[in-house]
Amino acid sequence: MSAITTATGLVIEDVVEGSGTEAAAGQHVTVHYTGWLTDGTKFDSSKDRNDPFDFPLGARHVIAGWDEGVQGMKVGGTRKLTIPSDLGYGARGAGGVIPPNATLVFEVELLQVD
């Protein structure tokens, strides 16, 4: 599993290479995800709730690290995204669960592209 670091500092690792439709900005995608802090603390998981999450890719409805990191995935694939705080929740953190300036680690599985 080789990692790619983008110009923005996002680290992308393909855990499972998908073989379905490739996700691109402007499409609607459905994913399962789990998010951790770098110390291993899990803060959220759609898998645990059995509730896939859908959003318009590239429309800034999610953190910037997701908009960038999900593009190029293929349905059936899983990626590990290590997201620096400026592509995540930045200095404000989120919901008392994600501290300010936190680097986030997400495992994202692409279920569907519309």
Biopython code that builds the backbone (N, CA, C, O; Angstrom):
import numpy as np
from Bio.PDB.StructureBuilder import StructureBuilder

atoms = [
    (1, "MET", "N", (0.854, -1.180, 0.000)),
    (1, "MET", "CA", (0.000, 0.000, 0.000)),
    (1, "MET", "C", (0.898, 1.240, 0.000)),
    (1, "MET", "O", (1.503, 1.571, 1.020)),
    (2, "SER", "N", (0.982, 1.920, -1.138)),
    (2, "SER", "CA", (1.836, 3.099, -1.225)),
    (2, "SER", "C", (1.011, 4.355, -0.991)),
    (2, "SER", "O", (-0.149, 4.450, -1.391)),
    (3, "ALA", "N", (1.642, 5.308, -0.334)),
    (3, "ALA", "CA", (0.967, 6.555, 0.000)),
    (3, "ALA", "C", (1.401, 7.657, -0.955)),
    (3, "ALA", "O", (2.555, 7.713, -1.382)),
    (4, "ILE", "N", (0.463, 8.525, -1.279)),
    (4, "ILE", "CA", (0.728, 9.704, -2.103)),
    (4, "ILE", "C", (0.402, 10.920, -1.245)),
    (4, "ILE", "O", (-0.668, 10.990, -0.642)),
    (5, "THR", "N", (1.324, 11.875, -1.192)),
    (5, "THR", "CA", (1.053, 13.134, -0.509)),
    (5, "THR", "C", (0.804, 14.196, -1.571)),
    (5, "THR", "O", (1.650, 14.438, -2.433)),
    (6, "THR", "N", (-0.359, 14.825, -1.501)),
    (6, "THR", "CA", (-0.724, 15.840, -2.495)),
    (6, "THR", "C", (-0.083, 17.183, -2.142)),
    (6, "THR", "O", (0.511, 17.334, -1.074)),
    (7, "ALA", "N", (-0.208, 18.138, -3.034)),
    (7, "ALA", "CA", (0.351, 19.477, -2.822)),
    (7, "ALA", "C", (-0.254, 20.161, -1.598)),
    (7, "ALA", "O", (0.381, 21.033, -1.005)),
    (8, "THR", "N", (-1.462, 19.781, -1.217)),
    (8, "THR", "CA", (-2.129, 20.391, -0.061)),
    (8, "THR", "C", (-1.717, 19.744, 1.257)),
    (8, "THR", "O", (-2.066, 20.244, 2.327)),
    (9, "GLY", "N", (-0.975, 18.630, 1.192)),
    (9, "GLY", "CA", (-0.563, 17.922, 2.399)),
    (9, "GLY", "C", (-1.425, 16.724, 2.741)),
    (9, "GLY", "O", (-1.150, 16.017, 3.711)),
    (10, "LEU", "N", (-2.462, 16.488, 1.960)),
    (10, "LEU", "CA", (-3.314, 15.313, 2.150)),
    (10, "LEU", "C", (-2.530, 14.058, 1.785)),
    (10, "LEU", "O", (-1.864, 14.017, 0.751)),
    (11, "VAL", "N", (-2.609, 13.032, 2.638)),
    (11, "VAL", "CA", (-1.958, 11.755, 2.347)),
    (11, "VAL", "C", (-3.038, 10.746, 1.968)),
    (11, "VAL", "O", (-3.974, 10.505, 2.730)),
    (12, "ILE", "N", (-2.896, 10.159, 0.777)),
    (12, "ILE", "CA", (-3.871, 9.212, 0.236)),
    (12, "ILE", "C", (-3.222, 7.848, 0.095)),
    (12, "ILE", "O", (-2.174, 7.715, -0.538)),
    (13, "GLU", "N", (-3.846, 6.829, 0.687)),
    (13, "GLU", "CA", (-3.391, 5.449, 0.531)),
    (13, "GLU", "C", (-4.565, 4.609, 0.051)),
    (13, "GLU", "O", (-5.600, 4.550, 0.715)),
    (14, "ASP", "N", (-4.410, 3.958, -1.096)),
    (14, "ASP", "CA", (-5.444, 3.039, -1.566)),
    (14, "ASP", "C", (-5.276, 1.715, -0.833)),
    (14, "ASP", "O", (-4.294, 1.003, -1.044)),
    (15, "VAL", "N", (-6.235, 1.385, 0.030)),
    (15, "VAL", "CA", (-6.231, 0.128, 0.780)),
    (15, "VAL", "C", (-6.761, -0.982, -0.116)),
    (15, "VAL", "O", (-6.184, -2.067, -0.189)),
    (16, "VAL", "N", (-7.867, -0.695, -0.795)),
    (16, "VAL", "CA", (-8.469, -1.605, -1.775)),
    (16, "VAL", "C", (-8.748, -0.785, -3.029)),
    (16, "VAL", "O", (-9.431, 0.237, -2.966)),
    (17, "GLU", "N", (-8.226, -1.228, -4.158)),
    (17, "GLU", "CA", (-8.481, -0.549, -5.437)),
    (17, "GLU", "C", (-9.851, -0.984, -5.939)),
    (17, "GLU", "O", (-10.096, -2.177, -6.119)),
    (18, "GLY", "N", (-10.737, -0.037, -6.163)),
    (18, "GLY", "CA", (-12.061, -0.363, -6.678)),
    (18, "GLY", "C", (-12.021, -0.653, -8.166)),
    (18, "GLY", "O", (-11.031, -0.365, -8.839)),
    (19, "SER", "N", (-13.095, -1.222, -8.672)),
    (19, "SER", "CA", (-13.163, -1.540, -10.103)),
    (19, "SER", "C", (-14.402, -0.945, -10.766)),
    (19, "SER", "O", (-14.646, -1.172, -11.951)),
    (20, "GLY", "N", (-15.178, -0.188, -10.004)),
    (20, "GLY", "CA", (-16.406, 0.390, -10.545)),
    (20, "GLY", "C", (-16.195, 1.789, -11.089)),
    (20, "GLY", "O", (-15.082, 2.165, -11.454)),
    (21, "THR", "N", (-17.274, 2.557, -11.140)),
    (21, "THR", "CA", (-17.268, 3.926, -11.652)),
    (21, "THR", "C", (-16.332, 4.806, -10.831)),
    (21, "THR", "O", (-16.294, 4.707, -9.605)),
    (22, "GLU", "N", (-15.580, 5.664, -11.511)),
    (22, "GLU", "CA", (-14.654, 6.573, -10.835)),
    (22, "GLU", "C", (-15.369, 7.847, -10.410)),
    (22, "GLU", "O", (-16.130, 8.432, -11.181)),
    (23, "ALA", "N", (-15.116, 8.271, -9.171)),
    (23, "ALA", "CA", (-15.742, 9.471, -8.618)),
    (23, "ALA", "C", (-15.037, 10.725, -9.114)),
    (23, "ALA", "O", (-13.808, 10.795, -9.142)),
    (24, "ALA", "N", (-15.837, 11.712, -9.504)),
    (24, "ALA", "CA", (-15.304, 12.994, -9.959)),
    (24, "ALA", "C", (-16.149, 14.120, -9.383)),
    (24, "ALA", "O", (-17.311, 13.921, -9.029)),
    (25, "ALA", "N", (-15.554, 15.298, -9.295)),
    (25, "ALA", "CA", (-16.275, 16.473, -8.805)),
    (25, "ALA", "C", (-17.536, 16.680, -9.630)),
    (25, "ALA", "O", (-17.537, 16.507, -10.849)),
    (26, "GLY", "N", (-18.611, 17.056, -8.940)),
    (26, "GLY", "CA", (-19.890, 17.276, -9.597)),
    (26, "GLY", "C", (-20.816, 16.076, -9.518)),
    (26, "GLY", "O", (-22.003, 16.178, -9.829)),
    (27, "GLN", "N", (-20.271, 14.933, -9.099)),
    (27, "GLN", "CA", (-21.102, 13.737, -8.942)),
    (27, "GLN", "C", (-21.552, 13.606, -7.496)),
    (27, "GLN", "O", (-20.972, 14.209, -6.593)),
    (28, "HIS", "N", (-22.587, 12.814, -7.290)),
    (28, "HIS", "CA", (-23.091, 12.504, -5.959)),
    (28, "HIS", "C", (-22.494, 11.154, -5.569)),
    (28, "HIS", "O", (-22.609, 10.187, -6.322)),
    (29, "VAL", "N", (-21.858, 11.081, -4.401)),
    (29, "VAL", "CA", (-21.220, 9.837, -3.974)),
    (29, "VAL", "C", (-21.808, 9.358, -2.655)),
    (29, "VAL", "O", (-22.289, 10.153, -1.847)),
    (30, "THR", "N", (-21.763, 8.043, -2.450)),
    (30, "THR", "CA", (-22.192, 7.426, -1.197)),
    (30, "THR", "C", (-21.011, 6.639, -0.653)),
    (30, "THR", "O", (-20.403, 5.839, -1.366)),
    (31, "VAL", "N", (-20.691, 6.872, 0.616)),
    (31, "VAL", "CA", (-19.528, 6.239, 1.238)),
    (31, "VAL", "C", (-19.887, 5.660, 2.600)),
    (31, "VAL", "O", (-20.873, 6.047, 3.227)),
    (32, "HIS", "N", (-19.058, 4.724, 3.032)),
    (32, "HIS", "CA", (-18.975, 4.342, 4.438)),
    (32, "HIS", "C", (-17.640, 4.873, 4.920)),
    (32, "HIS", "O", (-16.667, 4.879, 4.166)),
    (33, "TYR", "N", (-17.580, 5.316, 6.158)),
    (33, "TYR", "CA", (-16.323, 5.865, 6.669)),
    (33, "TYR", "C", (-16.177, 5.595, 8.154)),
    (33, "TYR", "O", (-17.154, 5.371, 8.869)),
    (34, "THR", "N", (-14.928, 5.622, 8.595)),
    (34, "THR", "CA", (-14.594, 5.652, 10.008)),
    (34, "THR", "C", (-13.506, 6.698, 10.167)),
    (34, "THR", "O", (-12.573, 6.758, 9.366)),
    (35, "GLY", "N", (-13.623, 7.526, 11.204)),
    (35, "GLY", "CA", (-12.644, 8.576, 11.453)),
    (35, "GLY", "C", (-11.982, 8.415, 12.803)),
    (35, "GLY", "O", (-12.629, 8.091, 13.799)),
    (36, "TRP", "N", (-10.661, 8.649, 12.819)),
    (36, "TRP", "CA", (-9.865, 8.564, 14.040)),
    (36, "TRP", "C", (-9.009, 9.808, 14.187)),
    (36, "TRP", "O", (-8.656, 10.456, 13.202)),
    (37, "LEU", "N", (-8.683, 10.131, 15.419)),
    (37, "LEU", "CA", (-7.611, 11.081, 15.682)),
    (37, "LEU", "C", (-6.297, 10.322, 15.521)),
    (37, "LEU", "O", (-6.299, 9.093, 15.471)),
    (38, "THR", "N", (-5.180, 11.034, 15.440)),
    (38, "THR", "CA", (-3.894, 10.354, 15.233)),
    (38, "THR", "C", (-3.476, 9.504, 16.432)),
    (38, "THR", "O", (-2.601, 8.648, 16.299)),
    (39, "ASP", "N", (-4.084, 9.724, 17.598)),
    (39, "ASP", "CA", (-3.774, 8.871, 18.756)),
    (39, "ASP", "C", (-4.593, 7.584, 18.766)),
    (39, "ASP", "O", (-4.504, 6.796, 19.707)),
    (40, "GLY", "N", (-5.397, 7.370, 17.709)),
    (40, "GLY", "CA", (-6.184, 6.146, 17.598)),
    (40, "GLY", "C", (-7.599, 6.248, 18.128)),
    (40, "GLY", "O", (-8.358, 5.284, 18.037)),
    (41, "THR", "N", (-7.974, 7.400, 18.683)),
    (41, "THR", "CA", (-9.329, 7.591, 19.196)),
    (41, "THR", "C", (-10.319, 7.699, 18.036)),
    (41, "THR", "O", (-10.224, 8.605, 17.208)),
    (42, "LYS", "N", (-11.271, 6.763, 17.988)),
    (42, "LYS", "CA", (-12.306, 6.819, 16.954)),
    (42, "LYS", "C", (-13.342, 7.860, 17.359)),
    (42, "LYS", "O", (-13.846, 7.839, 18.482)),
    (43, "PHE", "N", (-13.663, 8.785, 16.427)),
    (43, "PHE", "CA", (-14.643, 9.817, 16.757)),
    (43, "PHE", "C", (-15.941, 9.684, 15.982)),
    (43, "PHE", "O", (-16.942, 10.288, 16.367)),
    (44, "ASP", "N", (-15.956, 8.911, 14.898)),
    (44, "ASP", "CA", (-17.198, 8.767, 14.137)),
    (44, "ASP", "C", (-17.072, 7.588, 13.186)),
    (44, "ASP", "O", (-15.977, 7.264, 12.727)),
    (45, "SER", "N", (-18.204, 6.946, 12.890)),
    (45, "SER", "CA", (-18.202, 5.842, 11.931)),
    (45, "SER", "C", (-19.602, 5.609, 11.385)),
    (45, "SER", "O", (-20.527, 5.291, 12.132)),
    (46, "SER", "N", (-19.747, 5.770, 10.078)),
    (46, "SER", "CA", (-21.026, 5.436, 9.445)),
    (46, "SER", "C", (-21.234, 3.927, 9.458)),
    (46, "SER", "O", (-22.370, 3.452, 9.478)),
    (47, "LYS", "N", (-20.130, 3.172, 9.445)),
    (47, "LYS", "CA", (-20.229, 1.706, 9.482)),
    (47, "LYS", "C", (-20.850, 1.244, 10.793)),
    (47, "LYS", "O", (-21.707, 0.360, 10.805)),
    (48, "ASP", "N", (-20.414, 1.847, 11.897)),
    (48, "ASP", "CA", (-20.952, 1.465, 13.209)),
    (48, "ASP", "C", (-22.455, 1.721, 13.284)),
    (48, "ASP", "O", (-23.186, 0.975, 13.934)),
    (49, "ARG", "N", (-22.908, 2.774, 12.619)),
    (49, "ARG", "CA", (-24.340, 3.107, 12.608)),
    (49, "ARG", "C", (-25.086, 2.379, 11.500)),
    (49, "ARG", "O", (-26.315, 2.424, 11.445)),
    (50, "ASN", "N", (-24.348, 1.705, 10.613)),
    (50, "ASN", "CA", (-24.916, 1.085, 9.408)),
    (50, "ASN", "C", (-25.749, 2.110, 8.633)),
    (50, "ASN", "O", (-26.875, 1.840, 8.216)),
    (51, "ASP", "N", (-25.155, 3.293, 8.455)),
    (51, "ASP", "CA", (-25.849, 4.404, 7.811)),
    (51, "ASP", "C", (-24.897, 5.099, 6.838)),
    (51, "ASP", "O", (-24.230, 6.063, 7.214)),
    (52, "PRO", "N", (-24.826, 4.619, 5.582)),
    (52, "PRO", "CA", (-23.922, 5.239, 4.609)),
    (52, "PRO", "C", (-24.198, 6.733, 4.470)),
    (52, "PRO", "O", (-25.323, 7.196, 4.662)),
    (53, "PHE", "N", (-23.149, 7.471, 4.133)),
    (53, "PHE", "CA", (-23.212, 8.927, 4.019)),
    (53, "PHE", "C", (-23.098, 9.318, 2.554)),
    (53, "PHE", "O", (-22.211, 8.838, 1.848)),
    (54, "ASP", "N", (-23.996, 10.193, 2.092)),
    (54, "ASP", "CA", (-23.898, 10.638, 0.703)),
    (54, "ASP", "C", (-23.761, 12.149, 0.650)),
    (54, "ASP", "O", (-24.288, 12.871, 1.496)),
    (55, "PHE", "N", (-23.036, 12.610, -0.369)),
    (55, "PHE", "CA", (-22.781, 14.038, -0.525)),
    (55, "PHE", "C", (-22.374, 14.341, -1.963)),
    (55, "PHE", "O", (-21.914, 13.456, -2.684)),
    (56, "PRO", "N", (-22.546, 15.599, -2.376)),
    (56, "PRO", "CA", (-22.092, 16.018, -3.702)),
    (56, "PRO", "C", (-20.586, 16.284, -3.647)),
    (56, "PRO", "O", (-20.131, 17.123, -2.870)),
    (57, "LEU", "N", (-19.832, 15.586, -4.451)),
    (57, "LEU", "CA", (-18.370, 15.666, -4.416)),
    (57, "LEU", "C", (-17.891, 16.981, -5.028)),
    (57, "LEU", "O", (-18.319, 17.375, -6.113)),
    (58, "GLY", "N", (-16.996, 17.646, -4.308)),
    (58, "GLY", "CA", (-16.415, 18.884, -4.804)),
    (58, "GLY", "C", (-17.261, 20.115, -4.567)),
    (58, "GLY", "O", (-16.934, 21.192, -5.067)),
    (59, "ALA", "N", (-18.340, 19.982, -3.817)),
    (59, "ALA", "CA", (-19.259, 21.107, -3.595)),
    (59, "ALA", "C", (-19.085, 21.753, -2.220)),
    (59, "ALA", "O", (-19.896, 22.588, -1.818)),
    (60, "ARG", "N", (-18.032, 21.368, -1.503)),
    (60, "ARG", "CA", (-17.738, 21.929, -0.176)),
    (60, "ARG", "C", (-18.818, 21.632, 0.860)),
    (60, "ARG", "O", (-19.020, 22.412, 1.791)),
    (61, "HIS", "N", (-19.505, 20.513, 0.699)),
    (61, "HIS", "CA", (-20.476, 20.083, 1.707)),
    (61, "HIS", "C", (-19.800, 19.271, 2.802)),
    (61, "HIS", "O", (-20.404, 18.994, 3.838)),
    (62, "VAL", "N", (-18.552, 18.892, 2.575)),
    (62, "VAL", "CA", (-17.759, 18.112, 3.529)),
    (62, "VAL", "C", (-16.418, 18.820, 3.697)),
    (62, "VAL", "O", (-16.144, 19.808, 3.015)),
    (63, "ILE", "N", (-15.587, 18.316, 4.602)),
    (63, "ILE", "CA", (-14.266, 18.923, 4.775)),
    (63, "ILE", "C", (-13.460, 18.794, 3.477)),
    (63, "ILE", "O", (-13.662, 17.867, 2.692)),
    (64, "ALA", "N", (-12.553, 19.735, 3.274)),
    (64, "ALA", "CA", (-11.778, 19.805, 2.029)),
    (64, "ALA", "C", (-10.984, 18.527, 1.766)),
    (64, "ALA", "O", (-10.807, 18.131, 0.613)),
    (65, "GLY", "N", (-10.505, 17.879, 2.832)),
    (65, "GLY", "CA", (-9.748, 16.638, 2.665)),
    (65, "GLY", "C", (-10.570, 15.525, 2.043)),
    (65, "GLY", "O", (-10.030, 14.677, 1.332)),
    (66, "TRP", "N", (-11.866, 15.519, 2.301)),
    (66, "TRP", "CA", (-12.755, 14.534, 1.671)),
    (66, "TRP", "C", (-13.004, 14.893, 0.220)),
    (66, "TRP", "O", (-12.932, 14.028, -0.653)),
    (67, "ASP", "N", (-13.299, 16.170, -0.053)),
    (67, "ASP", "CA", (-13.545, 16.578, -1.438)),
    (67, "ASP", "C", (-12.349, 16.217, -2.321)),
    (67, "ASP", "O", (-12.522, 15.759, -3.450)),
    (68, "GLU", "N", (-11.145, 16.422, -1.806)),
    (68, "GLU", "CA", (-9.946, 16.097, -2.577)),
    (68, "GLU", "C", (-9.671, 14.593, -2.600)),
    (68, "GLU", "O", (-9.360, 14.034, -3.652)),
    (69, "GLY", "N", (-9.784, 13.947, -1.452)),
    (69, "GLY", "CA", (-9.354, 12.556, -1.316)),
    (69, "GLY", "C", (-10.280, 11.513, -1.908)),
    (69, "GLY", "O", (-9.833, 10.415, -2.239)),
    (70, "VAL", "N", (-11.564, 11.828, -2.052)),
    (70, "VAL", "CA", (-12.514, 10.860, -2.617)),
    (70, "VAL", "C", (-12.485, 10.908, -4.151)),
    (70, "VAL", "O", (-12.803, 9.918, -4.810)),
    (71, "GLN", "N", (-12.104, 12.060, -4.714)),
    (71, "GLN", "CA", (-12.008, 12.156, -6.173)),
    (71, "GLN", "C", (-10.984, 11.143, -6.685)),
    (71, "GLN", "O", (-9.895, 11.006, -6.127)),
    (72, "GLY", "N", (-11.346, 10.449, -7.739)),
    (72, "GLY", "CA", (-10.450, 9.451, -8.318)),
    (72, "GLY", "C", (-10.637, 8.055, -7.766)),
    (72, "GLY", "O", (-10.120, 7.091, -8.330)),
    (73, "MET", "N", (-11.379, 7.931, -6.654)),
    (73, "MET", "CA", (-11.693, 6.591, -6.139)),
    (73, "MET", "C", (-12.647, 5.904, -7.103)),
    (73, "MET", "O", (-13.395, 6.560, -7.828)),
    (74, "LYS", "N", (-12.613, 4.576, -7.104)),
    (74, "LYS", "CA", (-13.568, 3.801, -7.893)),
    (74, "LYS", "C", (-14.471, 3.024, -6.951)),
    (74, "LYS", "O", (-14.042, 2.595, -5.880)),
    (75, "VAL", "N", (-15.734, 2.844, -7.356)),
    (75, "VAL", "CA", (-16.698, 2.110, -6.539)),
    (75, "VAL", "C", (-16.112, 0.750, -6.168)),
    (75, "VAL", "O", (-15.546, 0.048, -7.006)),
    (76, "GLY", "N", (-16.262, 0.397, -4.888)),
    (76, "GLY", "CA", (-15.702, -0.844, -4.368)),
    (76, "GLY", "C", (-14.356, -0.638, -3.705)),
    (76, "GLY", "O", (-13.835, -1.541, -3.051)),
    (77, "GLY", "N", (-13.792, 0.547, -3.873)),
    (77, "GLY", "CA", (-12.479, 0.841, -3.311)),
    (77, "GLY", "C", (-12.556, 1.405, -1.907)),
    (77, "GLY", "O", (-13.588, 1.922, -1.478)),
    (78, "THR", "N", (-11.429, 1.293, -1.193)),
    (78, "THR", "CA", (-11.289, 1.854, 0.146)),
    (78, "THR", "C", (-9.991, 2.650, 0.190)),
    (78, "THR", "O", (-8.949, 2.175, -0.261)),
    (79, "ARG", "N", (-10.058, 3.847, 0.728)),
    (79, "ARG", "CA", (-8.881, 4.692, 0.885)),
    (79, "ARG", "C", (-8.710, 5.105, 2.330)),
    (79, "ARG", "O", (-9.676, 5.321, 3.063)),
    (80, "LYS", "N", (-7.449, 5.207, 2.717)),
    (80, "LYS", "CA", (-7.093, 5.823, 3.992)),
    (80, "LYS", "C", (-6.643, 7.243, 3.668)),
    (80, "LYS", "O", (-5.724, 7.449, 2.876)),
    (81, "LEU", "N", (-7.294, 8.209, 4.283)),
    (81, "LEU", "CA", (-6.968, 9.617, 4.091)),
    (81, "LEU", "C", (-6.422, 10.184, 5.396)),
    (81, "LEU", "O", (-7.102, 10.144, 6.422)),
    (82, "THR", "N", (-5.202, 10.709, 5.366)),
    (82, "THR", "CA", (-4.638, 11.405, 6.517)),
    (82, "THR", "C", (-4.721, 12.890, 6.184)),
    (82, "THR", "O", (-4.037, 13.389, 5.290)),
    (83, "ILE", "N", (-5.576, 13.576, 6.928)),
    (83, "ILE", "CA", (-6.007, 14.925, 6.571)),
    (83, "ILE", "C", (-5.431, 15.942, 7.553)),
    (83, "ILE", "O", (-5.774, 15.924, 8.735)),
    (84, "PRO", "N", (-4.551, 16.836, 7.068)),
    (84, "PRO", "CA", (-4.035, 17.880, 7.954)),
    (84, "PRO", "C", (-5.166, 18.806, 8.397)),
    (84, "PRO", "O", (-6.189, 18.921, 7.722)),
    (85, "SER", "N", (-4.970, 19.457, 9.530)),
    (85, "SER", "CA", (-6.066, 20.231, 10.134)),
    (85, "SER", "C", (-6.623, 21.309, 9.211)),
    (85, "SER", "O", (-7.815, 21.608, 9.270)),
    (86, "ASP", "N", (-5.781, 21.903, 8.354)),
    (86, "ASP", "CA", (-6.302, 22.967, 7.489)),
    (86, "ASP", "C", (-7.211, 22.434, 6.385)),
    (86, "ASP", "O", (-7.906, 23.212, 5.732)),
    (87, "LEU", "N", (-7.217, 21.112, 6.168)),
    (87, "LEU", "CA", (-8.162, 20.482, 5.238)),
    (87, "LEU", "C", (-9.287, 19.782, 5.996)),
    (87, "LEU", "O", (-10.170, 19.165, 5.401)),
    (88, "GLY", "N", (-9.232, 19.894, 7.340)),
    (88, "GLY", "CA", (-10.245, 19.288, 8.203)),
    (88, "GLY", "C", (-11.058, 20.375, 8.893)),
    (88, "GLY", "O", (-11.744, 21.163, 8.244)),
    (89, "TYR", "N", (-10.970, 20.404, 10.224)),
    (89, "TYR", "CA", (-11.766, 21.357, 10.991)),
    (89, "TYR", "C", (-10.954, 22.530, 11.526)),
    (89, "TYR", "O", (-11.494, 23.392, 12.218)),
    (90, "GLY", "N", (-9.653, 22.568, 11.209)),
    (90, "GLY", "CA", (-8.808, 23.708, 11.535)),
    (90, "GLY", "C", (-8.754, 24.044, 13.010)),
    (90, "GLY", "O", (-8.856, 23.168, 13.869)),
    (91, "ALA", "N", (-8.591, 25.328, 13.289)),
    (91, "ALA", "CA", (-8.409, 25.804, 14.659)),
    (91, "ALA", "C", (-9.669, 25.686, 15.503)),
    (91, "ALA", "O", (-9.591, 25.743, 16.730)),
    (92, "ARG", "N", (-10.835, 25.522, 14.871)),
    (92, "ARG", "CA", (-12.080, 25.470, 15.658)),
    (92, "ARG", "C", (-12.393, 24.068, 16.168)),
    (92, "ARG", "O", (-13.154, 23.926, 17.124)),
    (93, "GLY", "N", (-11.821, 23.020, 15.551)),
    (93, "GLY", "CA", (-12.199, 21.666, 15.942)),
    (93, "GLY", "C", (-13.653, 21.410, 15.581)),
    (93, "GLY", "O", (-14.231, 22.126, 14.763)),
    (94, "ALA", "N", (-14.245, 20.383, 16.195)),
    (94, "ALA", "CA", (-15.642, 20.071, 15.882)),
    (94, "ALA", "C", (-16.316, 19.324, 17.018)),
    (94, "ALA", "O", (-15.814, 18.312, 17.506)),
    (95, "GLY", "N", (-17.450, 19.838, 17.424)),
    (95, "GLY", "CA", (-18.365, 19.149, 18.315)),
    (95, "GLY", "C", (-17.808, 18.646, 19.629)),
    (95, "GLY", "O", (-18.360, 17.712, 20.212)),
    (96, "GLY", "N", (-16.730, 19.241, 20.111)),
    (96, "GLY", "CA", (-16.155, 18.775, 21.363)),
    (96, "GLY", "C", (-15.463, 17.432, 21.240)),
    (96, "GLY", "O", (-14.914, 16.932, 22.221)),
    (97, "VAL", "N", (-15.477, 16.839, 20.058)),
    (97, "VAL", "CA", (-14.884, 15.520, 19.832)),
    (97, "VAL", "C", (-13.551, 15.649, 19.105)),
    (97, "VAL", "O", (-12.612, 14.902, 19.381)),
    (98, "ILE", "N", (-13.473, 16.589, 18.185)),
    (98, "ILE", "CA", (-12.253, 16.812, 17.419)),
    (98, "ILE", "C", (-11.603, 18.084, 17.947)),
    (98, "ILE", "O", (-12.170, 19.170, 17.829)),
    (99, "PRO", "N", (-10.409, 17.951, 18.533)),
    (99, "PRO", "CA", (-9.755, 19.129, 19.103)),
    (99, "PRO", "C", (-9.260, 20.093, 18.020)),
    (99, "PRO", "O", (-9.127, 19.709, 16.858)),
    (100, "PRO", "N", (-8.991, 21.335, 18.402)),
    (100, "PRO", "CA", (-8.443, 22.294, 17.450)),
    (100, "PRO", "C", (-7.141, 21.780, 16.831)),
    (100, "PRO", "O", (-6.351, 21.108, 17.494)),
    (101, "ASN", "N", (-6.932, 22.101, 15.567)),
    (101, "ASN", "CA", (-5.696, 21.790, 14.839)),
    (101, "ASN", "C", (-5.376, 20.298, 14.766)),
    (101, "ASN", "O", (-4.207, 19.919, 14.687)),
    (102, "ALA", "N", (-6.396, 19.458, 14.792)),
    (102, "ALA", "CA", (-6.190, 18.006, 14.780)),
    (102, "ALA", "C", (-5.995, 17.477, 13.361)),
    (102, "ALA", "O", (-6.732, 17.834, 12.442)),
    (103, "THR", "N", (-4.986, 16.619, 13.202)),
    (103, "THR", "CA", (-4.849, 15.819, 11.989)),
    (103, "THR", "C", (-5.827, 14.665, 12.125)),
    (103, "THR", "O", (-5.914, 14.047, 13.186)),
    (104, "LEU", "N", (-6.565, 14.369, 11.057)),
    (104, "LEU", "CA", (-7.596, 13.333, 11.080)),
    (104, "LEU", "C", (-7.213, 12.188, 10.160)),
    (104, "LEU", "O", (-6.576, 12.391, 9.127)),
    (105, "VAL", "N", (-7.608, 10.978, 10.548)),
    (105, "VAL", "CA", (-7.385, 9.797, 9.716)),
    (105, "VAL", "C", (-8.746, 9.178, 9.428)),
    (105, "VAL", "O", (-9.489, 8.835, 10.348)),
    (106, "PHE", "N", (-9.066, 9.039, 8.156)),
    (106, "PHE", "CA", (-10.332, 8.434, 7.748)),
    (106, "PHE", "C", (-10.070, 7.226, 6.869)),
    (106, "PHE", "O", (-9.177, 7.239, 6.022)),
    (107, "GLU", "N", (-10.861, 6.181, 7.079)),
    (107, "GLU", "CA", (-10.937, 5.097, 6.108)),
    (107, "GLU", "C", (-12.284, 5.266, 5.413)),
    (107, "GLU", "O", (-13.335, 5.230, 6.052)),
    (108, "VAL", "N", (-12.237, 5.449, 4.100)),
    (108, "VAL", "CA", (-13.431, 5.747, 3.312)),
    (108, "VAL", "C", (-13.621, 4.661, 2.263)),
    (108, "VAL", "O", (-12.711, 4.372, 1.486)),
    (109, "GLU", "N", (-14.809, 4.061, 2.244)),
    (109, "GLU", "CA", (-15.162, 3.057, 1.239)),
    (109, "GLU", "C", (-16.201, 3.661, 0.304)),
    (109, "GLU", "O", (-17.256, 4.109, 0.753)),
    (110, "LEU", "N", (-15.906, 3.675, -0.994)),
    (110, "LEU", "CA", (-16.829, 4.242, -1.975)),
    (110, "LEU", "C", (-17.849, 3.187, -2.380)),
    (110, "LEU", "O", (-17.502, 2.164, -2.970)),
    (111, "LEU", "N", (-19.117, 3.451, -2.054)),
    (111, "LEU", "CA", (-20.196, 2.498, -2.305)),
    (111, "LEU", "C", (-20.921, 2.760, -3.622)),
    (111, "LEU", "O", (-21.334, 1.821, -4.303)),
    (112, "GLN", "N", (-21.077, 4.045, -3.981)),
    (112, "GLN", "CA", (-21.901, 4.373, -5.145)),
    (112, "GLN", "C", (-21.528, 5.747, -5.681)),
    (112, "GLN", "O", (-21.152, 6.642, -4.924)),
    (113, "VAL", "N", (-21.636, 5.901, -7.000)),
    (113, "VAL", "CA", (-21.450, 7.185, -7.676)),
    (113, "VAL", "C", (-22.671, 7.417, -8.557)),
    (113, "VAL", "O", (-23.050, 6.549, -9.343)),
    (114, "ASP", "N", (-23.286, 8.590, -8.424)),
    (114, "ASP", "CA", (-24.445, 8.943, -9.263)),
    (114, "ASP", "C", (-24.140, 10.190, -10.068)),
    (114, "ASP", "O", (-24.985, 10.652, -10.836)),
]
sb = StructureBuilder()
sb.init_structure("model")
sb.init_model(0)
sb.init_chain("A")
sb.init_seg("    ")
for serial, (resi, resn, name, xyz) in enumerate(atoms, 1):
    if name == "N":
        sb.init_residue(resn, " ", resi, " ")
    sb.init_atom(name, np.array(xyz, "f"), 0.0, 1.0, " ", f" {name:<3s}", serial, name[0])
structure = sb.get_structure()
